[in-house]
Every structure is written in structure tokens, then in C-alpha cells.
Amino acid sequence: MAQSRGRVVRHAYVELSATPVSRRLVLGAVFSSSLGVGLIFGFQPPLIAFTLSRSGSSSFAIGAVTAASLIAVILFGPLYPRVIARLGLKRCIVAGVWVAALILLLMPIWPRVPIWLCLRFLSGCALGLTWIASEIWMNTVSGEQSRGTVMGIYGTVFSIGIIGGPVLLEFTGTHGWRPFAIGALCLVLTLLPLAVLRRVRSATQTFTPLGGLMSALRVAPVVMLAAAVAGLVESADLALLPLFGLHAGLGERASLLLVTVFMAGNVVLQMPVGLLADRFGRKLLLGICALLSGIGPLLLPACIDRPAWLGPLLFVWGGTLYAFYSQGIALLGEEFPAAELPRANTVFVMVYCLGGVIGPSLGGYAMDVWPGIGLPALLSVAALLMLAGLVLEARGSRAQIS
């Protein structure tokens, strides 16, 4: 495994005492920093789009700048375990946030596409480090009995941050240096709870090279499939649901409201899904969520002009779909020992980001080829693919037992 492939590096990998107070302090602090990452994920893309569009940049250029951060996480992913091994979880979270905040302050100085491509790439590298380190830390301290609940809360907090990004822009505006400065300040402020934490003891951790990273796909293929489906479907939904609404005859505000209701389901239902996953089994709940997420988009065309049905449909669909990611992260803690979580979590996030890069393009192509039903069909097939993977894995496990 990882220890035979890599070299051991001494570092300040944070371990916690078993006291509930310590766990709550750590989880609260990591939730806070995750809120900041979610806030920037929701804050930066519309700010970039408005700023560059005013300067005459093309939609392609704006899309490329926006996607640069996800591409950065994919390309820089093999280095994250090594950085985490050297710096430790807390330092990685703090360093990632500070670097991202500094880059945000630099952006209004040079508002040009080539420079912003580079800055967004660097910001993606930094926030990716915070993202992965936070999830490893949560998995390490949550404990087997409450892991699903913890990851459900994490999904809720992260989503609140994403929703809060555009809300923050309502107060800051999109002109001048002000939104960049306030965004950077808000990001840094989410680190304050980490100031109350102290390092308990040091431990050893291994650095796993790229070959070792890819072995995580073989160890837990269904968990990694959850990451791919989550990234693809979430990105396609957020990017294309408003467009689907417009093509179906809804107005602009009503089309934007589709995403709002969809995200509201994510915020409200993640914790209940996590509680049920801890009680009845994470893979069982993930299978139920995959089934509901496969049915949801197929009902969308029939409900698009029926508000009484459309709202509940989007709400439940959004809540069950986002469980792919939160409960997938929880399953990492089951499938991999703590020493291998950096490797597994890095691959999970890389696969998720790859799905996020592919999703909007594939969804847009489906809408062009099969108007009216192309996007719902793609989203349904992706979710049912997740369900099929879970069923096949369950059958394989039963066959090995017998």
C-alpha cells in the first residue's frame, strides 16, 4: 500500500484527544474554514463574469477563467498528499486560505484574462489544499458512528457558503476593488475559530506518488464513482438548469429560481440524510438517494409548468443529489485507514473536479442534440449509473461471502 510506495515524512499531522469537547472544537473550526471556501466558490465566478464582460471579454474567455480553479485541483492533486505530509492539516488549511485571500486582493490590480487565468489557477491550487485538508481532518475526528452526520453538516455548511457568495455580492457590488477586498476579508475571518486549536502531538504520514494515488480507484471504485457523478451532475445542474427553464418558456427570474430551490434542498436535507446514513448504513442511503436522483430529472419536463409540483421536486432532488458527495466522503473513512486518507481524499476531489469540468459541456451537448429531454436524460442516467455501481458491489460482496 502507500507505505511501501512512498517515503515517510515527519510532520505535524493533527491528532485529537478523544474528548467530545475537543472534537466539537475541531469540527466547528473546520466547518468555519469550509464555509469560507464555499463562500469564495459562490462569490468569485459571478464577480469574474461581470467584471470581464464589462471589459469586452468573450464568454469563452470568462468560462476558461472560471474553470481554471477546478483544472488546478486536478493537475495539482498528486502533490497535495506531500504538502499535507510536510505541513500538517491545520497549516495547510490556514496557508490555503491566506494565499487565496491574497490572490483575491491582487485580481483588481490586473483585470485582464491572461493574468486572471494564472491567478485563478493559483487560487484553485490553494483552495484545493484547504478543501482536501479540511475533509481529511473531519474524517479523522468524526468517528465511525457519527461520520455520516458530520459530513452531512459539512455539506450543509459548504452549500450555505456557496449560496452566500452571490448574496455578499449584492452588498459589495461588482465594481472596483471593494468586492475583492471584502471577499478576501470574509475568507480570512473564517479562520478565527482555528486560533483556539492547538497541536496535540505529531505523527508520521506517508507521501504517496501518482501511482499510489491511482490505486485508490481500484480499492474503492464505487466511492470514486460517487465523486465523478456528483461533480458531473452538480455542475451541469448549476450551469444549465436556468437555461433549461428558459427553453421551457419560463422567465429569467423564474429560471434562476430553479437553482435556488435546488440548492435549498441541499442545505436543508444534508443533515437528515447524514443522520439516516449513520443509522441505516451509508451505502443503503446512497442507493436510495441515487434512485431518487435518477427519477427526479425524468419528472422535470412534466413539472416545469406546474409550480406546486416543481418546487418540491427540485427541493428533494437537490437534497438527495448532493448526498453523493457528502456521503461519498464519509465512505472514504470506512474504506481507508487514517494514514491513507490524504491519498484517497485527494483522488476523490480530483475525480469530482474532473466531473465538474465535463458536466456543463456534456449537458449542453445533450440539450442541443435532444432538446427538451436531453439534459434530464443525462442527469438521470448518471444517477442511475451510481445506483448500478452500488448494486453490483453489493452482489459481489454477497458472492464472496457465500
Secondary structure in CASP SS format (residue, H / E / C, confidence):
PFRMAT SS
TARGET T0000
AUTHOR 0000-0000-0000
METHOD secondary structure of the structure
MODEL  1
M C 1.00
A H 1.00
Q H 1.00
S H 1.00
R H 1.00
G C 1.00
R E 1.00
V E 1.00
V E 1.00
R E 1.00
H E 1.00
A E 1.00
Y C 1.00
V C 1.00
E C 1.00
L C 1.00
S C 1.00
A C 1.00
T C 1.00
P H 1.00
V H 1.00
S H 1.00
R H 1.00
R H 1.00
L H 1.00
V H 1.00
L H 1.00
G H 1.00
A H 1.00
V H 1.00
F H 1.00
S H 1.00
S H 1.00
S H 1.00
L H 1.00
G H 1.00
V H 1.00
G H 1.00
L H 1.00
I H 1.00
F H 1.00
G H 1.00
F H 1.00
Q H 1.00
P H 1.00
P H 1.00
L H 1.00
I H 1.00
A H 1.00
F H 1.00
T H 1.00
L H 1.00
S H 1.00
R H 1.00
S C 1.00
G C 1.00
S C 1.00
S C 1.00
S H 1.00
F H 1.00
A H 1.00
I H 1.00
G H 1.00
A H 1.00
V H 1.00
T H 1.00
A H 1.00
A H 1.00
S H 1.00
L H 1.00
I H 1.00
A H 1.00
V H 1.00
I H 1.00
L H 1.00
F H 1.00
G H 1.00
P H 1.00
L H 1.00
Y H 1.00
P H 1.00
R H 1.00
V H 1.00
I H 1.00
A H 1.00
R H 1.00
L H 1.00
G C 1.00
L H 1.00
K H 1.00
R H 1.00
C H 1.00
I H 1.00
V H 1.00
A H 1.00
G H 1.00
V H 1.00
W H 1.00
V H 1.00
A H 1.00
A H 1.00
L H 1.00
I H 1.00
L H 1.00
L H 1.00
L H 1.00
M H 1.00
P H 1.00
I H 1.00
W C 1.00
P C 1.00
R C 1.00
V H 1.00
P H 1.00
I H 1.00
W H 1.00
L H 1.00
C H 1.00
L H 1.00
R H 1.00
F H 1.00
L H 1.00
S H 1.00
G H 1.00
C H 1.00
A H 1.00
L H 1.00
G H 1.00
L H 1.00
T H 1.00
W H 1.00
I H 1.00
A H 1.00
S H 1.00
E H 1.00
I H 1.00
W H 1.00
M H 1.00
N H 1.00
T H 1.00
V H 1.00
S H 1.00
G C 1.00
E H 1.00
Q H 1.00
S H 1.00
R H 1.00
G H 1.00
T H 1.00
V H 1.00
M H 1.00
G H 1.00
I H 1.00
Y H 1.00
G H 1.00
T H 1.00
V H 1.00
F H 1.00
S H 1.00
I H 1.00
G H 1.00
I H 1.00
I H 1.00
G H 1.00
G H 1.00
P H 1.00
V H 1.00
L H 1.00
L H 1.00
E H 1.00
F H 1.00
T H 1.00
G C 1.00
T C 1.00
H C 1.00
G C 1.00
W C 1.00
R H 1.00
P H 1.00
F H 1.00
A H 1.00
I H 1.00
G H 1.00
A H 1.00
L H 1.00
C H 1.00
L H 1.00
V H 1.00
L H 1.00
T C 1.00
L C 1.00
L H 1.00
P H 1.00
L H 1.00
A H 1.00
V H 1.00
L C 1.00
R C 1.00
R C 1.00
V C 1.00
R C 1.00
S C 1.00
A E 1.00
T E 1.00
Q E 1.00
T E 1.00
F E 1.00
T C 1.00
P C 1.00
L H 1.00
G H 1.00
G H 1.00
L H 1.00
M H 1.00
S H 1.00
A H 1.00
L H 1.00
R H 1.00
V H 1.00
A C 1.00
P H 1.00
V H 1.00
V H 1.00
M H 1.00
L H 1.00
A H 1.00
A H 1.00
A H 1.00
V H 1.00
A H 1.00
G H 1.00
L H 1.00
V H 1.00
E H 1.00
S H 1.00
A H 1.00
D H 1.00
L H 1.00
A H 1.00
L H 1.00
L H 1.00
P H 1.00
L H 1.00
F H 1.00
G H 1.00
L H 1.00
H H 1.00
A C 1.00
G C 1.00
L C 1.00
G C 1.00
E H 1.00
R H 1.00
A H 1.00
S H 1.00
L H 1.00
L H 1.00
L H 1.00
V H 1.00
T H 1.00
V H 1.00
F H 1.00
M H 1.00
A H 1.00
G H 1.00
N H 1.00
V H 1.00
V H 1.00
L H 1.00
Q H 1.00
M H 1.00
P H 1.00
V H 1.00
G H 1.00
L H 1.00
L H 1.00
A H 1.00
D H 1.00
R H 1.00
F H 1.00
G C 1.00
R H 1.00
K H 1.00
L H 1.00
L H 1.00
L H 1.00
G H 1.00
I H 1.00
C H 1.00
A H 1.00
L H 1.00
L H 1.00
S H 1.00
G H 1.00
I H 1.00
G H 1.00
P H 1.00
L H 1.00
L H 1.00
L H 1.00
P H 1.00
A H 1.00
C H 1.00
I C 1.00
D C 1.00
R C 1.00
P H 1.00
A H 1.00
W H 1.00
L H 1.00
G H 1.00
P H 1.00
L H 1.00
L H 1.00
F H 1.00
V H 1.00
W H 1.00
G H 1.00
G H 1.00
T H 1.00
L H 1.00
Y C 1.00
A H 1.00
F H 1.00
Y H 1.00
S H 1.00
Q H 1.00
G H 1.00
I H 1.00
A H 1.00
L H 1.00
L H 1.00
G H 1.00
E H 1.00
E H 1.00
F C 1.00
P C 1.00
A H 1.00
A H 1.00
E H 1.00
L H 1.00
P H 1.00
R H 1.00
A H 1.00
N H 1.00
T H 1.00
V H 1.00
F H 1.00
V H 1.00
M H 1.00
V H 1.00
Y H 1.00
C H 1.00
L H 1.00
G H 1.00
G H 1.00
V H 1.00
I H 1.00
G H 1.00
P H 1.00
S H 1.00
L H 1.00
G H 1.00
G H 1.00
Y H 1.00
A H 1.00
M H 1.00
D H 1.00
V H 1.00
W C 1.00
P C 1.00
G C 1.00
I C 1.00
G H 1.00
L H 1.00
P H 1.00
A H 1.00
L H 1.00
L H 1.00
S H 1.00
V H 1.00
A H 1.00
A H 1.00
L H 1.00
L H 1.00
M H 1.00
L H 1.00
A H 1.00
G H 1.00
L H 1.00
V H 1.00
L H 1.00
E H 1.00
A H 1.00
R H 1.00
G H 1.00
S H 1.00
R H 1.00
A H 1.00
Q H 1.00
I H 1.00
S C 1.00
END
